[in-house]
Structures are given as structure tokens and as C-alpha cells.
Amino acid sequence: MVAADALAPAATVTSRGTEEPPAIGIYVHIPFCRTLCPYCDFIRCHTDRAVPHEFVNTLCREIAAFDGPERACTIYLGGGTPSLLALDSLAQVLDALHARFTFQVEPEVTIEANPDDVTAELAASWRALGVNRVSLGVQSFDDRVLRYLGRRHDADTARRACTLAADRFENWSIDLIFGAHPIEAWESTLSECVACAPTHVSAYGLTYEPNTPFGARAGEAVDDDTSLDLYRRAKAQLAAYDRYEISNFALTGRRCAHNLIYWRNEEYAGFGPGAYSFLDGLRPRNTPDVDTYLADPRTKSESLPLSDAEIRLETVIQHLRLREGLPKPYYALRFGRDLRDDFAESLDALIARGLIVENEDAIKPTETGFELNNELGLALVD
């Protein structure tokens, strides 16, 4: 049997007998940071203070003017550093979202936070404003690694932030990075993470992106075999968690609902500089330039139309990042087509290579398919 939450989000039948489309996810990008981490290639800009009121007002104007679906189910405040938002600014943004969108049940509301921003008072205030999930950018519990990554917090600050998050939130997450030097610190970081008992853990390999200060240091990157070994260590130490996505581990009932929208290739609206949306077959992107955004938040840097065939392909690729894979009834319900009618040749080739398995209900990545996930996408595109 296929689990109920693995199927496409059911349309809601109104009192007039008509159907409403599934609820969307909402992403809000706060680009401001006190320290610009040298490995990060996200849209961000430096500030020594809280997020400027001018930006918050512009963001709220963009939200109010949004021409799209009414129903939403998640809010994710990402960055940048959303924890730099003053409490009145955070309240203003959340009020704007609740004024524009309808939430039929309590939404998952996540805020990303830098550990040295977190205080007991701030965590309590976030909770009072409706934030019910905190994602801490810990990255490591080793000061040597944190210095290598250019982080502005130290390990003790990370530990205190974890304690405060655990005290205030039933649902909270730790972000970790593996592959940073010294790599031997990874094992102890994982042990400390487990001891903190977060309900969710994300573990990502360090990348040396070309357009970042780390781009010039790409020779310091660990080789593929070492990276795979570090990933396997994470899997082993986090065995008590459900590895529901390649890099994400959760206790029962604590998977990130917002990120599942991305991994299932479902619809979402993005607000703020550089934010992407995926709505009605279009993938528009807001201008990444903050000054241009402040002048007119409706400015798009691109708007990519996707064909139905492209959406089907992306949906298969994205679902194969998930342990549950792609349920065949989901695909048939969403697209009105049989999965094998569209992808039989590619699926058979992946099965023959031992990268996926298939049963009556679903296709799923094998352990090798998890570890070589890029191979799945390449095979499906070819």
C-alpha cells in the first residue's frame, strides 16, 4: 500500500461542489548577513544591523500584490540570515502573509537562524509570533572547522543555541557541512549533533562554488571517495533518524513539509531578491539585485515556461531524491498518465544498473542510487 501522504495533495471540494487546487508552499528570502561566508553562493548582502525597514516594507508590498493562488500550507524564511529580522519586522512579514494567503490548518513556519543570534527571549518571541520550526546553521561543533568555513559563531555558541531551540520548539533542525577541514572533526560533530537530539538534521557536502571566495580554493576539496565516506559516516551515526531524502534525516513526523514540496516538484511562491517560484507551468525568478528589487519588487530576472513533458521529467528526478521514491498512483493522479508509458526505457536501464528498484506501487532509489543520485538525473535526461 502507498502511504496517504505520498499521494498528490488532494484538491479541496468547496461547498459549491467545485475543486480548489492544492495549497502551495511559500518561501521568503531575507538576503542580509552580518558575515558573508566564503563558500556561500546564495543572494546576500552585508549589514551590521537588523534587516532594514525599507526592505521589509518592500517585501510586504510584493506579498500583498501577489497574483496567484490563495491557499498555502508552509512558510519558510530563508537567507541570508532571517534571524536578523527585528521582531516587529518579522511580525510585519508574517501578518502580510496571513493577510494574503489562506491557511486551512496551522502551517509549518520555519525560520533559519544563525546560532549567535539565538537568545532565550528571541526564541520565545518567535514562538509567540507563530514560528513553529527553527533551522540552526550550526555546520560544525569544531572551532577549527568553523574558522575554515568563515562562520561568525564558535562551537560553544552553537551548543547554547541548540539548547535554547530544544527548550522552545518541538520541531527544530541542525544544518551540518561535511568535507571542510580538518575532515577528522566530522565524527565528533556528528556525535555532538546526536547528543543534542534535534528532531531533524540536514548534512550537506561542502562545495567550492566558482563565484565565491572558496572558488579559488577548489584544490582543497576532498575527493569523491572521501566525500562518500563522510556521507556514510553521517548515515551510520544518524541511524535513529529516517533518512527521508539524500541529505535529510528526521524523527517520526518531523520531515520538513516545505522542502518536500520542492522534492515532489509541487507549486510554491517565492518572495524577496532572487527567489524562485513554480506556478502554473512557469518558473519565474525575482531580480537578484537588492537595489533593483527595492525599486520594484515585481522585477523578474527570468520567467521560464515549462512544458508538461519537462514537468513530468523534473517530477521523476526530484522524487528519486526521496527514500519513498515516486508512487505510481501519485504520478497517474497528477498527470493522468502511466509512469511507464513515459519513462519505461530509462527506468529499465536504471534498474539494470542497480540504481533504482520498482514494485507495483512505486519506483525508489537503491542505496547505490542514493549515493550516485546525479547518475539518475543524467540517465533520465538522456
C-alpha positions as CSV (number, residue, x, y, z in Angstrom):
1,M,0.0,0.0,0.0
2,V,1.1,3.6,-0.7
3,A,1.1,5.9,2.3
4,A,-1.5,8.6,2.2
5,D,1.0,11.4,2.4
6,A,2.9,10.0,-0.6
7,L,0.0,10.8,-2.9
8,A,-0.6,14.1,-4.7
9,P,-2.1,16.7,-2.4
10,A,-5.9,16.3,-2.7
11,A,-7.8,19.1,-4.2
12,T,-10.4,20.5,-1.7
13,V,-14.1,20.3,-2.6
14,T,-15.9,23.5,-1.8
15,S,-19.5,23.9,-0.6
16,R,-20.4,24.6,-4.2
17,G,-19.0,21.3,-5.4
18,T,-16.0,22.8,-7.2
19,E,-12.5,21.8,-6.6
20,E,-9.7,24.1,-5.4
21,P,-6.1,23.4,-6.4
22,P,-3.6,22.1,-3.8
23,A,-2.1,24.5,-1.3
24,I,1.3,25.9,-2.2
25,G,4.5,26.5,-0.2
26,I,5.8,30.0,0.5
27,Y,9.5,30.9,0.5
28,V,10.7,34.3,1.8
29,H,14.3,35.3,1.1
30,I,16.0,37.6,3.6
31,P,19.3,38.3,1.9
32,F,21.1,40.2,4.7
33,C,24.1,38.8,6.7
34,R,26.5,40.2,9.2
35,T,29.2,37.9,7.8
36,L,29.4,36.7,4.2
37,C,30.5,33.1,4.4
38,P,33.2,32.5,1.7
39,Y,31.6,29.2,0.5
40,C,28.0,30.6,0.1
41,D,26.7,31.5,-3.4
42,F,23.2,32.5,-2.3
43,I,21.9,36.0,-2.9
44,R,23.0,38.0,0.1
45,C,24.4,41.4,1.2
46,H,26.2,42.7,4.2
47,T,24.6,44.6,7.1
48,D,25.9,45.4,10.6
49,R,22.4,45.9,11.9
50,A,18.9,44.4,11.7
51,V,17.2,44.0,8.4
52,P,16.4,47.5,7.0
53,H,12.8,48.6,7.4
54,E,12.8,49.7,3.7
55,F,13.4,46.1,2.7
56,V,10.7,44.8,4.9
57,N,8.2,47.3,3.6
58,T,9.1,46.4,0.0
59,L,8.8,42.7,0.8
60,C,5.3,43.2,2.2
61,R,4.3,45.1,-0.8
62,E,5.4,42.2,-3.0
63,I,3.4,39.8,-0.9
64,A,0.3,41.9,-1.0
65,A,0.5,42.3,-4.8
66,F,1.0,38.6,-5.5
67,D,-1.2,37.4,-8.3
68,G,-1.6,33.7,-7.7
69,P,-3.2,31.0,-5.6
70,E,-4.9,31.8,-2.3
71,R,-4.2,28.6,-0.4
72,A,-0.9,27.9,1.2
73,C,0.4,25.3,3.6
74,T,4.0,26.2,4.6
75,I,6.1,29.3,5.2
76,Y,9.9,29.1,5.0
77,L,12.0,32.2,6.0
78,G,15.5,31.6,4.4
79,G,18.5,33.6,3.5
80,G,20.8,35.2,4.1
81,T,20.1,35.4,7.8
82,P,16.4,35.7,8.6
83,S,17.3,35.7,12.3
84,L,18.5,39.3,11.8
85,L,14.8,40.4,11.4
86,A,13.7,42.6,14.3
87,L,10.7,41.2,16.0
88,D,8.4,43.9,14.7
89,S,9.7,43.3,11.2
90,L,9.1,39.5,11.5
91,A,5.6,40.2,12.7
92,Q,5.0,42.5,9.8
93,V,6.1,39.9,7.3
94,L,4.0,37.1,8.9
95,D,1.0,39.4,9.1
96,A,1.4,40.2,5.4
97,L,1.5,36.5,4.5
98,H,-1.6,35.7,6.6
99,A,-3.5,38.7,5.1
100,R,-2.7,37.4,1.5
101,F,-3.0,33.7,1.9
102,T,-5.4,31.2,3.4
103,F,-4.1,28.5,5.7
104,Q,-6.7,25.9,6.5
105,V,-4.6,24.2,9.1
106,E,-1.7,25.6,11.2
107,P,1.2,25.9,8.6
108,E,4.7,24.8,9.2
109,V,6.6,28.1,9.7
110,T,10.4,27.7,9.6
111,I,13.0,30.4,10.3
112,E,16.6,29.8,9.5
113,A,18.8,31.1,12.3
114,N,22.5,31.8,12.9
115,P,23.5,30.3,16.3
116,D,24.9,33.6,17.7
117,D,21.6,35.4,17.0
118,V,19.6,33.0,19.2
119,T,18.6,34.0,22.8
120,A,16.0,32.7,25.1
121,E,14.0,35.8,24.7
122,L,14.2,35.8,20.9
123,A,13.3,32.1,20.7
124,A,10.2,32.7,22.9
125,S,9.2,35.7,20.8
126,W,9.5,33.7,17.6
127,R,7.3,31.0,19.0
128,A,4.7,33.6,20.2
129,L,4.6,35.1,16.6
130,G,3.7,31.7,15.1
131,V,7.1,30.3,14.1
132,N,7.0,26.6,15.0
133,R,10.2,25.3,13.4
134,V,13.8,26.6,13.7
135,S,16.7,25.5,11.4
136,L,20.0,26.3,13.0
137,G,23.0,26.8,10.7
138,V,25.5,25.0,13.1
139,Q,27.6,23.5,10.3
140,S,30.1,22.1,12.8
141,F,30.8,21.7,16.5
142,D,34.5,22.1,16.0
143,D,36.1,25.6,16.2
144,R,38.7,24.7,13.6
145,V,36.1,23.8,11.0
146,L,34.0,26.9,11.8
147,R,37.1,29.1,11.3
148,Y,37.8,27.3,8.0
149,L,34.2,28.0,6.9
150,G,34.4,31.6,7.9
151,R,31.5,31.3,10.3
152,R,30.9,34.0,12.9
153,H,29.9,31.7,15.7
154,D,32.0,29.2,17.7
155,A,31.2,25.7,18.9
156,D,30.1,26.8,22.4
157,T,27.7,29.3,20.8
158,A,26.3,26.5,18.6
159,R,25.7,24.3,21.7
160,R,23.9,27.1,23.5
161,A,21.7,27.8,20.5
162,C,20.8,24.1,20.3
163,T,19.8,24.0,24.0
164,L,17.6,27.1,23.5
165,A,15.9,25.7,20.4
166,A,15.2,22.4,22.1
167,D,13.7,24.2,25.1
168,R,11.3,26.3,23.0
169,F,10.5,24.2,19.9
170,E,9.2,20.7,19.5
171,N,10.4,20.8,15.9
172,W,13.9,22.1,15.2
173,S,16.7,21.2,12.8
174,I,20.5,21.3,12.7
175,D,22.4,22.0,9.4
176,L,25.8,20.4,9.1
177,I,28.5,20.5,6.4
178,F,31.0,17.7,5.7
179,G,34.2,17.9,3.7
180,A,35.5,21.0,5.5
181,H,39.0,20.9,7.0
182,P,40.1,19.3,9.2
183,I,37.9,16.5,8.0
184,E,38.7,14.3,11.0
185,A,36.4,16.6,13.1
186,W,33.3,15.2,11.3
187,E,33.0,12.2,13.5
188,S,32.9,14.3,16.7
189,T,30.5,16.8,15.2
190,L,28.1,14.0,14.4
191,S,28.3,12.6,17.9
192,E,27.6,16.1,19.4
193,C,24.7,16.5,17.0
194,V,23.1,13.2,18.1
195,A,23.6,14.2,21.7
196,C,21.7,17.5,21.1
197,A,18.7,15.4,19.9
198,P,17.3,17.7,17.2
199,T,14.2,16.4,15.5
200,H,15.7,17.0,12.1
201,V,19.3,17.1,10.6
202,S,20.5,18.2,7.2
203,A,24.0,17.1,6.2
204,Y,25.5,18.6,3.1
205,G,28.8,18.2,1.4
206,L,30.9,21.4,1.1
207,T,31.1,22.8,-2.4
208,Y,33.6,25.3,-3.8
209,E,31.4,27.4,-6.0
210,P,33.1,29.3,-8.8
211,N,31.7,32.7,-7.9
212,T,32.7,32.6,-4.3
213,P,36.0,33.2,-2.4
214,F,36.1,29.4,-2.0
215,G,36.1,29.1,-5.8
216,A,39.8,29.9,-5.9
217,R,40.4,27.2,-3.3
218,A,38.8,24.4,-5.1
219,G,42.0,22.4,-4.9
220,E,41.3,22.0,-1.1
221,A,38.1,20.0,-1.8
222,V,38.1,16.4,-0.7
223,D,38.0,13.7,-3.4
224,D,34.8,11.8,-4.2
225,D,35.8,8.7,-2.2
226,T,36.5,10.7,0.9
227,S,33.2,12.7,0.5
228,L,31.3,9.4,0.1
229,D,33.0,8.0,3.3
230,L,32.0,11.2,5.2
231,Y,28.4,10.8,4.0
232,R,28.3,7.2,5.0
233,R,29.5,8.2,8.5
234,A,26.6,10.6,8.8
235,K,24.2,7.8,7.8
236,A,25.7,5.5,10.4
237,Q,25.7,8.0,13.3
238,L,22.2,9.2,12.4
239,A,20.7,5.7,12.1
240,A,18.0,6.5,14.6
241,Y,16.6,9.1,12.1
242,D,14.6,8.4,9.0
243,R,16.9,9.4,6.0
244,Y,13.9,10.5,4.0
245,E,15.9,12.5,1.5
246,I,19.5,12.2,0.3
247,S,20.8,14.7,2.8
248,N,18.0,15.0,5.3
249,F,17.2,13.0,8.4
250,A,14.1,13.3,10.6
251,L,12.5,11.7,13.6
252,T,9.0,10.4,13.0
253,G,6.6,13.1,12.0
254,R,9.3,15.7,11.7
255,R,10.2,15.7,8.0
256,C,10.4,19.3,6.6
257,A,7.0,19.8,4.9
258,H,8.2,22.8,3.0
259,N,11.2,21.1,1.4
260,L,9.1,18.1,0.5
261,I,7.2,20.5,-1.8
262,Y,10.4,21.1,-3.7
263,W,11.4,17.4,-3.8
264,R,7.9,16.5,-5.1
265,N,8.1,19.3,-7.7
266,E,4.9,20.8,-6.5
267,E,4.0,24.5,-6.6
268,Y,5.5,27.3,-4.4
269,A,5.7,31.1,-4.4
270,G,9.0,32.9,-3.7
271,F,9.3,36.4,-2.3
272,G,12.4,38.5,-1.9
273,P,15.5,39.1,-4.1
274,G,16.5,36.1,-6.3
275,A,13.6,34.0,-5.1
276,Y,12.1,31.4,-7.5
277,S,8.5,30.4,-7.9
278,F,6.9,27.5,-9.6
279,L,3.3,28.2,-10.5
280,D,1.1,27.1,-13.4
281,G,3.9,25.8,-15.5
282,L,6.1,28.8,-15.1
283,R,9.3,29.2,-13.1
284,P,9.9,33.0,-12.6
285,R,12.8,34.4,-10.6
286,N,12.8,37.7,-8.9
287,T,15.7,40.0,-9.6
288,P,18.7,39.1,-7.5
289,D,19.8,42.7,-7.3
290,V,18.7,44.2,-4.0
291,D,18.6,47.8,-5.2
292,T,16.5,46.8,-8.3
293,Y,14.2,44.8,-6.0
294,L,13.7,47.8,-3.7
295,A,12.8,50.0,-6.7
296,D,10.3,47.5,-8.0
297,P,9.8,44.0,-6.3
298,R,7.9,42.8,-9.3
299,T,11.0,42.8,-11.5
300,K,11.9,39.4,-12.8
301,S,15.3,38.3,-14.0
302,E,13.7,35.4,-15.9
303,S,10.5,33.5,-16.3
304,L,10.9,30.1,-17.7
305,P,7.9,28.3,-19.2
306,L,8.0,24.5,-18.7
307,S,6.2,22.1,-20.9
308,D,4.1,19.2,-19.4
309,A,6.9,16.8,-20.5
310,E,9.5,18.9,-18.7
311,I,7.4,19.0,-15.6
312,R,6.9,15.2,-15.7
313,L,10.7,14.7,-16.1
314,E,11.6,17.0,-13.2
315,T,9.0,15.3,-11.0
316,V,10.5,11.9,-11.6
317,I,14.1,13.2,-11.0
318,Q,13.1,15.1,-7.8
319,H,11.2,12.2,-6.3
320,L,14.2,10.0,-6.7
321,R,15.9,12.1,-4.1
322,L,13.4,10.7,-1.6
323,R,13.6,7.3,0.1
324,E,9.9,6.8,-0.6
325,G,10.7,7.4,-4.3
326,L,7.8,8.1,-6.7
327,P,4.5,6.4,-6.1
328,K,2.9,5.3,-9.3
329,P,-0.6,6.4,-8.2
330,Y,0.7,9.9,-7.4
331,Y,2.1,10.2,-11.0
332,A,-1.1,8.9,-12.5
333,L,-3.3,11.2,-10.4
334,R,-1.2,14.2,-11.1
335,F,-0.6,13.8,-14.8
336,G,-3.3,11.4,-16.0
337,R,-0.7,9.1,-17.5
338,D,1.1,5.9,-16.6
339,L,4.7,6.3,-15.4
340,R,6.0,3.5,-17.6
341,D,4.3,4.9,-20.7
342,D,6.6,8.0,-20.3
343,F,9.8,6.5,-18.9
344,A,10.0,2.8,-19.4
345,E,13.3,2.7,-21.3
346,S,15.1,4.9,-18.8
347,L,13.7,3.2,-15.8
348,D,14.7,-0.3,-17.1
349,A,18.2,1.0,-17.7
350,L,18.4,2.3,-14.1
351,I,17.0,-0.9,-12.7
352,A,19.6,-2.9,-14.7
353,R,22.4,-0.7,-13.2
354,G,21.1,-1.3,-9.7
355,L,20.3,2.4,-9.1
356,I,16.5,2.1,-8.6
357,V,14.0,-0.7,-7.7
358,E,10.4,-1.0,-8.9
359,N,7.4,-2.7,-7.4
360,E,3.7,-2.5,-8.0
361,D,3.3,0.8,-6.1
362,A,6.5,2.8,-6.7
363,I,10.0,3.3,-8.1
364,K,12.6,4.0,-5.4
365,P,16.3,4.7,-5.3
366,T,18.5,1.9,-4.0
367,E,21.3,2.7,-1.6
368,T,23.7,3.0,-4.6
369,G,21.1,5.2,-6.2
370,F,21.1,7.5,-3.2
371,E,24.9,7.7,-3.2
372,L,25.1,8.3,-7.0
373,N,21.9,10.4,-7.3
374,N,23.3,12.6,-10.1
375,E,23.5,9.5,-12.2
376,L,19.7,9.1,-12.0
377,G,19.1,12.6,-13.4
378,L,21.6,12.2,-16.2
379,A,20.1,8.9,-17.3
380,L,16.6,10.3,-17.3
381,V,17.5,13.4,-19.2
382,D,19.4,11.3,-21.8
